[in-house]
Amino acid sequence: MYLYNPNDSVITLNSSLVNLILLCEAKDTNGNWVLIEEPRPSTFWYCPVGSLPIEPEKIDVKKGEYIKLIAPCYTGSFKTELRYKLTFGEGTETTVNSEEFEGFINEDLLEVLD
C-alpha cells in the first residue's frame, strides 16, 4: 500500500504507533462499507534517496513523494469491493481512503466488529 501526495501541501505523519492506523473495509451485500479488521498500528518504512530504510519520529511527505505501508491481503470466496483507510494526526485526525478495488474475502469478516 502506498500513500502518495499529489497536492502542493506537505502531509506530516507522526510515526507514533498510536497515531498511524491503517484499516481495511469491504462492501457488504447491501453496499455498505464494513470494517473487516481490528484497529492496530501500521508498519511503514521511509527510505530517503541513497540510504537504508529508517523509522523516523516524523515524516513530511512532499508533493510527488510517497511512503510504503504494509497491509494485509485478504482471500476468500466472497467477491466484493475493498478499500484501505489511513488515519493519522495528533489532536486533529485526518483520514484518507484508498481507491476502491475488487477483491475476495471470507464473508464472515463482514460481521460487525464489537
Helices and strands as residue ranges (DSSP letters): E 2-4, E 11-14, E 20-27, E 33-35, E 43-45, E 58-61, E 66-70, E 78-88, E 94-97, E 101-105, G 107-110
